[in-house]
Amino acid sequence: MVVNKDELAQPIAWEPRNYLPDTAAFARAWQADREAFAMFNATTSTRFLKAHPVPMQIVARDARRVIVKKP
C-alpha cells in the first residue's frame, strides 16, 4: 500500500513496515527490490512515472488498472 490506507488502516498499524507513506518511498523500494510487481490506477500511472522515472514493464492493462513488473 502506498499513500492511501483506506479500509486497511488497522492491518497497516499491525505491520507498518509494509506500508509506504508516499510515492518517493515506493520508488526507492522499487529500485531496491530485485523482482517487483505493482498495480496502479490507470489514471495515475503516467503521472507517477513522470515524477519518478523508474524502469517498469507493463504486464496487463484495462480501463481502470495497470499492472507492472520490474524488468
PDB file of N, CA, C and O in Angstrom:
ATOM      1  N   MET A   1       0.837  -1.178   0.000  1.00  0.00           N
ATOM      2  CA  MET A   1       0.000   0.000   0.000  1.00  0.00           C
ATOM      3  C   MET A   1       0.884   1.243   0.000  1.00  0.00           C
ATOM      4  O   MET A   1       1.896   1.321   0.695  1.00  0.00           O
ATOM      5  N   VAL A   2       0.462   2.199  -0.800  1.00  0.00           N
ATOM      6  CA  VAL A   2       1.194   3.466  -0.893  1.00  0.00           C
ATOM      7  C   VAL A   2       0.206   4.615  -0.714  1.00  0.00           C
ATOM      8  O   VAL A   2      -0.848   4.629  -1.351  1.00  0.00           O
ATOM      9  N   VAL A   3       0.527   5.551   0.124  1.00  0.00           N
ATOM     10  CA  VAL A   3      -0.193   6.786   0.400  1.00  0.00           C
ATOM     11  C   VAL A   3      -1.545   6.540   1.086  1.00  0.00           C
ATOM     12  O   VAL A   3      -1.692   6.902   2.254  1.00  0.00           O
ATOM     13  N   ASN A   4      -2.513   5.957   0.429  1.00  0.00           N
ATOM     14  CA  ASN A   4      -3.870   5.808   0.972  1.00  0.00           C
ATOM     15  C   ASN A   4      -4.004   4.527   1.779  1.00  0.00           C
ATOM     16  O   ASN A   4      -3.700   3.440   1.288  1.00  0.00           O
ATOM     17  N   LYS A   5      -4.455   4.656   3.004  1.00  0.00           N
ATOM     18  CA  LYS A   5      -4.649   3.485   3.854  1.00  0.00           C
ATOM     19  C   LYS A   5      -6.049   2.899   3.690  1.00  0.00           C
ATOM     20  O   LYS A   5      -6.227   1.683   3.749  1.00  0.00           O
ATOM     21  N   ASP A   6      -7.033   3.759   3.485  1.00  0.00           N
ATOM     22  CA  ASP A   6      -8.425   3.358   3.310  1.00  0.00           C
ATOM     23  C   ASP A   6      -8.851   2.354   4.377  1.00  0.00           C
ATOM     24  O   ASP A   6      -8.575   2.546   5.561  1.00  0.00           O
ATOM     25  N   GLU A   7      -9.522   1.286   3.957  1.00  0.00           N
ATOM     26  CA  GLU A   7     -10.046   0.310   4.901  1.00  0.00           C
ATOM     27  C   GLU A   7      -8.965  -0.588   5.490  1.00  0.00           C
ATOM     28  O   GLU A   7      -9.254  -1.402   6.368  1.00  0.00           O
ATOM     29  N   LEU A   8      -7.727  -0.455   5.024  1.00  0.00           N
ATOM     30  CA  LEU A   8      -6.634  -1.279   5.540  1.00  0.00           C
ATOM     31  C   LEU A   8      -5.834  -0.583   6.640  1.00  0.00           C
ATOM     32  O   LEU A   8      -4.734  -1.027   6.968  1.00  0.00           O
ATOM     33  N   ALA A   9      -6.353   0.479   7.205  1.00  0.00           N
ATOM     34  CA  ALA A   9      -5.636   1.222   8.239  1.00  0.00           C
ATOM     35  C   ALA A   9      -5.269   0.340   9.433  1.00  0.00           C
ATOM     36  O   ALA A   9      -4.146   0.426   9.928  1.00  0.00           O
ATOM     37  N   GLN A  10      -6.170  -0.488   9.897  1.00  0.00           N
ATOM     38  CA  GLN A  10      -5.871  -1.332  11.050  1.00  0.00           C
ATOM     39  C   GLN A  10      -4.797  -2.372  10.733  1.00  0.00           C
ATOM     40  O   GLN A  10      -3.841  -2.476  11.501  1.00  0.00           O
ATOM     41  N   PRO A  11      -4.893  -3.150   9.646  1.00  0.00           N
ATOM     42  CA  PRO A  11      -3.803  -4.084   9.337  1.00  0.00           C
ATOM     43  C   PRO A  11      -2.457  -3.378   9.106  1.00  0.00           C
ATOM     44  O   PRO A  11      -1.405  -3.921   9.441  1.00  0.00           O
ATOM     45  N   ILE A  12      -2.495  -2.187   8.540  1.00  0.00           N
ATOM     46  CA  ILE A  12      -1.249  -1.430   8.355  1.00  0.00           C
ATOM     47  C   ILE A  12      -0.657  -1.073   9.716  1.00  0.00           C
ATOM     48  O   ILE A  12       0.563  -1.088   9.878  1.00  0.00           O
ATOM     49  N   ALA A  13      -1.490  -0.757  10.682  1.00  0.00           N
ATOM     50  CA  ALA A  13      -0.996  -0.469  12.029  1.00  0.00           C
ATOM     51  C   ALA A  13      -0.315  -1.688  12.646  1.00  0.00           C
ATOM     52  O   ALA A  13       0.620  -1.540  13.432  1.00  0.00           O
ATOM     53  N   TRP A  14      -0.772  -2.885  12.298  1.00  0.00           N
ATOM     54  CA  TRP A  14      -0.150  -4.109  12.807  1.00  0.00           C
ATOM     55  C   TRP A  14       1.201  -4.377  12.146  1.00  0.00           C
ATOM     56  O   TRP A  14       2.106  -4.910  12.786  1.00  0.00           O
ATOM     57  N   GLU A  15       1.344  -4.013  10.872  1.00  0.00           N
ATOM     58  CA  GLU A  15       2.573  -4.264  10.095  1.00  0.00           C
ATOM     59  C   GLU A  15       3.005  -2.986   9.382  1.00  0.00           C
ATOM     60  O   GLU A  15       3.003  -2.957   8.151  1.00  0.00           O
ATOM     61  N   PRO A  16       3.372  -1.938  10.099  1.00  0.00           N
ATOM     62  CA  PRO A  16       3.654  -0.641   9.469  1.00  0.00           C
ATOM     63  C   PRO A  16       4.821  -0.667   8.491  1.00  0.00           C
ATOM     64  O   PRO A  16       4.899   0.195   7.616  1.00  0.00           O
ATOM     65  N   ARG A  17       5.726  -1.627   8.612  1.00  0.00           N
ATOM     66  CA  ARG A  17       6.863  -1.666   7.687  1.00  0.00           C
ATOM     67  C   ARG A  17       6.446  -2.046   6.263  1.00  0.00           C
ATOM     68  O   ARG A  17       7.214  -1.853   5.320  1.00  0.00           O
ATOM     69  N   ASN A  18       5.234  -2.585   6.107  1.00  0.00           N
ATOM     70  CA  ASN A  18       4.740  -2.953   4.784  1.00  0.00           C
ATOM     71  C   ASN A  18       3.991  -1.820   4.088  1.00  0.00           C
ATOM     72  O   ASN A  18       3.496  -1.990   2.974  1.00  0.00           O
ATOM     73  N   TYR A  19       3.909  -0.669   4.745  1.00  0.00           N
ATOM     74  CA  TYR A  19       3.189   0.472   4.185  1.00  0.00           C
ATOM     75  C   TYR A  19       4.191   1.524   3.728  1.00  0.00           C
ATOM     76  O   TYR A  19       5.152   1.818   4.439  1.00  0.00           O
ATOM     77  N   LEU A  20       3.973   2.088   2.549  1.00  0.00           N
ATOM     78  CA  LEU A  20       4.842   3.140   2.013  1.00  0.00           C
ATOM     79  C   LEU A  20       4.075   4.459   2.058  1.00  0.00           C
ATOM     80  O   LEU A  20       3.019   4.579   1.437  1.00  0.00           O
ATOM     81  N   PRO A  21       4.595   5.451   2.787  1.00  0.00           N
ATOM     82  CA  PRO A  21       3.826   6.671   3.037  1.00  0.00           C
ATOM     83  C   PRO A  21       3.679   7.607   1.841  1.00  0.00           C
ATOM     84  O   PRO A  21       2.782   8.450   1.824  1.00  0.00           O
ATOM     85  N   ASP A  22       4.556   7.467   0.837  1.00  0.00           N
ATOM     86  CA  ASP A  22       4.461   8.363  -0.314  1.00  0.00           C
ATOM     87  C   ASP A  22       5.081   7.705  -1.545  1.00  0.00           C
ATOM     88  O   ASP A  22       5.703   6.647  -1.454  1.00  0.00           O
ATOM     89  N   THR A  23       4.899   8.352  -2.696  1.00  0.00           N
ATOM     90  CA  THR A  23       5.385   7.762  -3.946  1.00  0.00           C
ATOM     91  C   THR A  23       6.909   7.727  -4.018  1.00  0.00           C
ATOM     92  O   THR A  23       7.474   6.854  -4.676  1.00  0.00           O
ATOM     93  N   ALA A  24       7.580   8.661  -3.354  1.00  0.00           N
ATOM     94  CA  ALA A  24       9.048   8.624  -3.327  1.00  0.00           C
ATOM     95  C   ALA A  24       9.534   7.377  -2.593  1.00  0.00           C
ATOM     96  O   ALA A  24      10.503   6.750  -3.022  1.00  0.00           O
ATOM     97  N   ALA A  25       8.878   7.010  -1.497  1.00  0.00           N
ATOM     98  CA  ALA A  25       9.226   5.786  -0.773  1.00  0.00           C
ATOM     99  C   ALA A  25       8.980   4.562  -1.646  1.00  0.00           C
ATOM    100  O   ALA A  25       9.767   3.616  -1.628  1.00  0.00           O
ATOM    101  N   PHE A  26       7.883   4.577  -2.415  1.00  0.00           N
ATOM    102  CA  PHE A  26       7.616   3.469  -3.338  1.00  0.00           C
ATOM    103  C   PHE A  26       8.722   3.362  -4.377  1.00  0.00           C
ATOM    104  O   PHE A  26       9.207   2.263  -4.646  1.00  0.00           O
ATOM    105  N   ALA A  27       9.130   4.482  -4.965  1.00  0.00           N
ATOM    106  CA  ALA A  27      10.182   4.462  -5.989  1.00  0.00           C
ATOM    107  C   ALA A  27      11.486   3.909  -5.412  1.00  0.00           C
ATOM    108  O   ALA A  27      12.178   3.143  -6.082  1.00  0.00           O
ATOM    109  N   ARG A  28      11.826   4.286  -4.185  1.00  0.00           N
ATOM    110  CA  ARG A  28      13.046   3.753  -3.541  1.00  0.00           C
ATOM    111  C   ARG A  28      12.922   2.250  -3.314  1.00  0.00           C
ATOM    112  O   ARG A  28      13.868   1.509  -3.581  1.00  0.00           O
ATOM    113  N   ALA A  29      11.781   1.794  -2.831  1.00  0.00           N
ATOM    114  CA  ALA A  29      11.567   0.363  -2.595  1.00  0.00           C
ATOM    115  C   ALA A  29      11.607  -0.407  -3.912  1.00  0.00           C
ATOM    116  O   ALA A  29      12.150  -1.510  -3.976  1.00  0.00           O
ATOM    117  N   TRP A  30      11.034   0.174  -4.955  1.00  0.00           N
ATOM    118  CA  TRP A  30      11.026  -0.462  -6.274  1.00  0.00           C
ATOM    119  C   TRP A  30      12.464  -0.640  -6.781  1.00  0.00           C
ATOM    120  O   TRP A  30      12.820  -1.702  -7.292  1.00  0.00           O
ATOM    121  N   GLN A  31      13.269   0.388  -6.638  1.00  0.00           N
ATOM    122  CA  GLN A  31      14.660   0.327  -7.091  1.00  0.00           C
ATOM    123  C   GLN A  31      15.458  -0.696  -6.287  1.00  0.00           C
ATOM    124  O   GLN A  31      16.332  -1.365  -6.839  1.00  0.00           O
ATOM    125  N   ALA A  32      15.173  -0.825  -5.003  1.00  0.00           N
ATOM    126  CA  ALA A  32      15.945  -1.709  -4.132  1.00  0.00           C
ATOM    127  C   ALA A  32      15.598  -3.187  -4.318  1.00  0.00           C
ATOM    128  O   ALA A  32      16.421  -4.058  -4.036  1.00  0.00           O
ATOM    129  N   ASP A  33      14.404  -3.466  -4.784  1.00  0.00           N
ATOM    130  CA  ASP A  33      13.950  -4.852  -4.914  1.00  0.00           C
ATOM    131  C   ASP A  33      14.455  -5.462  -6.217  1.00  0.00           C
ATOM    132  O   ASP A  33      14.482  -4.793  -7.250  1.00  0.00           O
ATOM    133  N   ARG A  34      14.857  -6.737  -6.168  1.00  0.00           N
ATOM    134  CA  ARG A  34      15.304  -7.415  -7.398  1.00  0.00           C
ATOM    135  C   ARG A  34      14.142  -7.740  -8.314  1.00  0.00           C
ATOM    136  O   ARG A  34      14.222  -7.533  -9.525  1.00  0.00           O
ATOM    137  N   GLU A  35      13.073  -8.242  -7.746  1.00  0.00           N
ATOM    138  CA  GLU A  35      11.871  -8.606  -8.503  1.00  0.00           C
ATOM    139  C   GLU A  35      10.698  -7.894  -7.867  1.00  0.00           C
ATOM    140  O   GLU A  35      10.521  -7.957  -6.650  1.00  0.00           O
ATOM    141  N   ALA A  36       9.896  -7.217  -8.668  1.00  0.00           N
ATOM    142  CA  ALA A  36       8.772  -6.485  -8.098  1.00  0.00           C
ATOM    143  C   ALA A  36       7.621  -6.408  -9.087  1.00  0.00           C
ATOM    144  O   ALA A  36       7.826  -6.338 -10.299  1.00  0.00           O
ATOM    145  N   PHE A  37       6.428  -6.422  -8.557  1.00  0.00           N
ATOM    146  CA  PHE A  37       5.199  -6.200  -9.308  1.00  0.00           C
ATOM    147  C   PHE A  37       4.402  -5.132  -8.582  1.00  0.00           C
ATOM    148  O   PHE A  37       4.502  -5.003  -7.361  1.00  0.00           O
ATOM    149  N   ALA A  38       3.615  -4.370  -9.318  1.00  0.00           N
ATOM    150  CA  ALA A  38       2.770  -3.351  -8.710  1.00  0.00           C
ATOM    151  C   ALA A  38       1.522  -3.148  -9.553  1.00  0.00           C
ATOM    152  O   ALA A  38       1.500  -3.438 -10.749  1.00  0.00           O
ATOM    153  N   MET A  39       0.487  -2.643  -8.900  1.00  0.00           N
ATOM    154  CA  MET A  39      -0.740  -2.310  -9.606  1.00  0.00           C
ATOM    155  C   MET A  39      -1.024  -0.830  -9.371  1.00  0.00           C
ATOM    156  O   MET A  39      -1.005  -0.356  -8.235  1.00  0.00           O
ATOM    157  N   PHE A  40      -1.284  -0.113 -10.447  1.00  0.00           N
ATOM    158  CA  PHE A  40      -1.586   1.310 -10.411  1.00  0.00           C
ATOM    159  C   PHE A  40      -2.999   1.548 -10.910  1.00  0.00           C
ATOM    160  O   PHE A  40      -3.543   0.759 -11.683  1.00  0.00           O
ATOM    161  N   ASN A  41      -3.576   2.631 -10.464  1.00  0.00           N
ATOM    162  CA  ASN A  41      -4.775   3.160 -11.075  1.00  0.00           C
ATOM    163  C   ASN A  41      -4.343   3.671 -12.451  1.00  0.00           C
ATOM    164  O   ASN A  41      -3.320   4.348 -12.554  1.00  0.00           O
ATOM    165  N   ALA A  42      -5.073   3.373 -13.477  1.00  0.00           N
ATOM    166  CA  ALA A  42      -4.676   3.755 -14.842  1.00  0.00           C
ATOM    167  C   ALA A  42      -4.491   5.256 -15.007  1.00  0.00           C
ATOM    168  O   ALA A  42      -3.675   5.697 -15.816  1.00  0.00           O
ATOM    169  N   THR A  43      -5.235   6.033 -14.254  1.00  0.00           N
ATOM    170  CA  THR A  43      -5.125   7.488 -14.401  1.00  0.00           C
ATOM    171  C   THR A  43      -3.914   8.070 -13.692  1.00  0.00           C
ATOM    172  O   THR A  43      -3.504   9.189 -13.998  1.00  0.00           O
ATOM    173  N   THR A  44      -3.331   7.333 -12.748  1.00  0.00           N
ATOM    174  CA  THR A  44      -2.184   7.871 -12.003  1.00  0.00           C
ATOM    175  C   THR A  44      -0.845   7.295 -12.430  1.00  0.00           C
ATOM    176  O   THR A  44       0.190   7.840 -12.048  1.00  0.00           O
ATOM    177  N   SER A  45      -0.821   6.232 -13.195  1.00  0.00           N
ATOM    178  CA  SER A  45       0.455   5.595 -13.549  1.00  0.00           C
ATOM    179  C   SER A  45       1.357   6.521 -14.362  1.00  0.00           C
ATOM    180  O   SER A  45       2.560   6.572 -14.107  1.00  0.00           O
ATOM    181  N   THR A  46       0.824   7.235 -15.310  1.00  0.00           N
ATOM    182  CA  THR A  46       1.624   8.147 -16.124  1.00  0.00           C
ATOM    183  C   THR A  46       2.182   9.277 -15.277  1.00  0.00           C
ATOM    184  O   THR A  46       3.350   9.643 -15.412  1.00  0.00           O
ATOM    185  N   ARG A  47       1.368   9.817 -14.423  1.00  0.00           N
ATOM    186  CA  ARG A  47       1.806  10.902 -13.535  1.00  0.00           C
ATOM    187  C   ARG A  47       2.923  10.419 -12.606  1.00  0.00           C
ATOM    188  O   ARG A  47       3.893  11.142 -12.377  1.00  0.00           O
ATOM    189  N   PHE A  48       2.790   9.198 -12.071  1.00  0.00           N
ATOM    190  CA  PHE A  48       3.836   8.644 -11.205  1.00  0.00           C
ATOM    191  C   PHE A  48       5.152   8.514 -11.957  1.00  0.00           C
ATOM    192  O   PHE A  48       6.199   8.913 -11.447  1.00  0.00           O
ATOM    193  N   LEU A  49       5.109   7.963 -13.162  1.00  0.00           N
ATOM    194  CA  LEU A  49       6.344   7.752 -13.930  1.00  0.00           C
ATOM    195  C   LEU A  49       7.010   9.058 -14.341  1.00  0.00           C
ATOM    196  O   LEU A  49       8.234   9.108 -14.462  1.00  0.00           O
ATOM    197  N   LYS A  50       6.242  10.104 -14.556  1.00  0.00           N
ATOM    198  CA  LYS A  50       6.842  11.407 -14.844  1.00  0.00           C
ATOM    199  C   LYS A  50       7.584  11.937 -13.620  1.00  0.00           C
ATOM    200  O   LYS A  50       8.662  12.518 -13.748  1.00  0.00           O
ATOM    201  N   ALA A  51       7.017  11.742 -12.449  1.00  0.00           N
ATOM    202  CA  ALA A  51       7.631  12.230 -11.213  1.00  0.00           C
ATOM    203  C   ALA A  51       8.778  11.335 -10.746  1.00  0.00           C
ATOM    204  O   ALA A  51       9.734  11.816 -10.138  1.00  0.00           O
ATOM    205  N   HIS A  52       8.685  10.033 -11.029  1.00  0.00           N
ATOM    206  CA  HIS A  52       9.675   9.050 -10.566  1.00  0.00           C
ATOM    207  C   HIS A  52      10.012   8.101 -11.719  1.00  0.00           C
ATOM    208  O   HIS A  52       9.444   7.011 -11.792  1.00  0.00           O
ATOM    209  N   PRO A  53      10.905   8.479 -12.604  1.00  0.00           N
ATOM    210  CA  PRO A  53      11.205   7.625 -13.767  1.00  0.00           C
ATOM    211  C   PRO A  53      12.003   6.379 -13.380  1.00  0.00           C
ATOM    212  O   PRO A  53      13.234   6.389 -13.407  1.00  0.00           O
ATOM    213  N   VAL A  54      11.302   5.322 -13.024  1.00  0.00           N
ATOM    214  CA  VAL A  54      11.920   4.050 -12.680  1.00  0.00           C
ATOM    215  C   VAL A  54      11.558   3.032 -13.758  1.00  0.00           C
ATOM    216  O   VAL A  54      10.515   3.162 -14.398  1.00  0.00           O
ATOM    217  N   PRO A  55      12.403   2.022 -13.971  1.00  0.00           N
ATOM    218  CA  PRO A  55      12.110   1.047 -15.023  1.00  0.00           C
ATOM    219  C   PRO A  55      10.924   0.154 -14.655  1.00  0.00           C
ATOM    220  O   PRO A  55      10.907  -0.478 -13.599  1.00  0.00           O
ATOM    221  N   MET A  56       9.934   0.118 -15.552  1.00  0.00           N
ATOM    222  CA  MET A  56       8.740  -0.712 -15.364  1.00  0.00           C
ATOM    223  C   MET A  56       8.311  -1.261 -16.707  1.00  0.00           C
ATOM    224  O   MET A  56       8.416  -0.589 -17.734  1.00  0.00           O
ATOM    225  N   GLN A  57       7.830  -2.481 -16.687  1.00  0.00           N
ATOM    226  CA  GLN A  57       7.293  -3.112 -17.887  1.00  0.00           C
ATOM    227  C   GLN A  57       5.827  -3.425 -17.629  1.00  0.00           C
ATOM    228  O   GLN A  57       5.495  -4.043 -16.617  1.00  0.00           O
ATOM    229  N   ILE A  58       4.949  -3.008 -18.527  1.00  0.00           N
ATOM    230  CA  ILE A  58       3.513  -3.275 -18.370  1.00  0.00           C
ATOM    231  C   ILE A  58       3.246  -4.748 -18.641  1.00  0.00           C
ATOM    232  O   ILE A  58       3.650  -5.289 -19.670  1.00  0.00           O
ATOM    233  N   VAL A  59       2.560  -5.383 -17.703  1.00  0.00           N
ATOM    234  CA  VAL A  59       2.195  -6.794 -17.813  1.00  0.00           C
ATOM    235  C   VAL A  59       0.749  -6.926 -18.277  1.00  0.00           C
ATOM    236  O   VAL A  59       0.426  -7.782 -19.100  1.00  0.00           O
ATOM    237  N   ALA A  60      -0.117  -6.070 -17.740  1.00  0.00           N
ATOM    238  CA  ALA A  60      -1.538  -6.105 -18.096  1.00  0.00           C
ATOM    239  C   ALA A  60      -2.132  -4.722 -17.891  1.00  0.00           C
ATOM    240  O   ALA A  60      -1.644  -3.926 -17.088  1.00  0.00           O
ATOM    241  N   ARG A  61      -3.189  -4.456 -18.633  1.00  0.00           N
ATOM    242  CA  ARG A  61      -3.848  -3.146 -18.536  1.00  0.00           C
ATOM    243  C   ARG A  61      -5.312  -3.308 -18.910  1.00  0.00           C
ATOM    244  O   ARG A  61      -5.664  -4.063 -19.816  1.00  0.00           O
ATOM    245  N   ASP A  62      -6.150  -2.584 -18.193  1.00  0.00           N
ATOM    246  CA  ASP A  62      -7.541  -2.451 -18.600  1.00  0.00           C
ATOM    247  C   ASP A  62      -7.919  -0.987 -18.404  1.00  0.00           C
ATOM    248  O   ASP A  62      -7.042  -0.153 -18.181  1.00  0.00           O
ATOM    249  N   ALA A  63      -9.177  -0.667 -18.482  1.00  0.00           N
ATOM    250  CA  ALA A  63      -9.594   0.733 -18.402  1.00  0.00           C
ATOM    251  C   ALA A  63      -9.325   1.351 -17.031  1.00  0.00           C
ATOM    252  O   ALA A  63      -9.191   2.570 -16.924  1.00  0.00           O
ATOM    253  N   ARG A  64      -9.242   0.532 -15.982  1.00  0.00           N
ATOM    254  CA  ARG A  64      -9.078   1.054 -14.622  1.00  0.00           C
ATOM    255  C   ARG A  64      -7.700   0.831 -14.014  1.00  0.00           C
ATOM    256  O   ARG A  64      -7.284   1.615 -13.161  1.00  0.00           O
ATOM    257  N   ARG A  65      -6.983  -0.199 -14.417  1.00  0.00           N
ATOM    258  CA  ARG A  65      -5.741  -0.574 -13.735  1.00  0.00           C
ATOM    259  C   ARG A  65      -4.610  -0.895 -14.705  1.00  0.00           C
ATOM    260  O   ARG A  65      -4.830  -1.270 -15.856  1.00  0.00           O
ATOM    261  N   VAL A  66      -3.387  -0.733 -14.194  1.00  0.00           N
ATOM    262  CA  VAL A  66      -2.185  -1.118 -14.932  1.00  0.00           C
ATOM    263  C   VAL A  66      -1.334  -1.965 -13.980  1.00  0.00           C
ATOM    264  O   VAL A  66      -1.052  -1.549 -12.857  1.00  0.00           O
ATOM    265  N   ILE A  67      -0.931  -3.143 -14.433  1.00  0.00           N
ATOM    266  CA  ILE A  67      -0.051  -3.999 -13.643  1.00  0.00           C
ATOM    267  C   ILE A  67       1.323  -3.965 -14.305  1.00  0.00           C
ATOM    268  O   ILE A  67       1.456  -4.161 -15.513  1.00  0.00           O
ATOM    269  N   VAL A  68       2.337  -3.712 -13.486  1.00  0.00           N
ATOM    270  CA  VAL A  68       3.706  -3.592 -13.993  1.00  0.00           C
ATOM    271  C   VAL A  68       4.629  -4.520 -13.233  1.00  0.00           C
ATOM    272  O   VAL A  68       4.326  -4.961 -12.124  1.00  0.00           O
ATOM    273  N   LYS A  69       5.776  -4.810 -13.859  1.00  0.00           N
ATOM    274  CA  LYS A  69       6.819  -5.568 -13.177  1.00  0.00           C
ATOM    275  C   LYS A  69       8.140  -4.886 -13.417  1.00  0.00           C
ATOM    276  O   LYS A  69       8.286  -4.088 -14.343  1.00  0.00           O
ATOM    277  N   LYS A  70       9.090  -5.200 -12.586  1.00  0.00           N
ATOM    278  CA  LYS A  70      10.427  -4.666 -12.747  1.00  0.00           C
ATOM    279  C   LYS A  70      11.119  -5.505 -13.821  1.00  0.00           C
ATOM    280  O   LYS A  70      11.181  -6.729 -13.709  1.00  0.00           O
ATOM    281  N   PRO A  71      11.636  -4.851 -14.856  1.00  0.00           N
ATOM    282  CA  PRO A  71      12.272  -5.632 -15.947  1.00  0.00           C
ATOM    283  C   PRO A  71      13.600  -6.248 -15.539  1.00  0.00           C
ATOM    284  O   PRO A  71      14.240  -6.923 -16.345  1.00  0.00           O
TER     285      PRO A  71
END
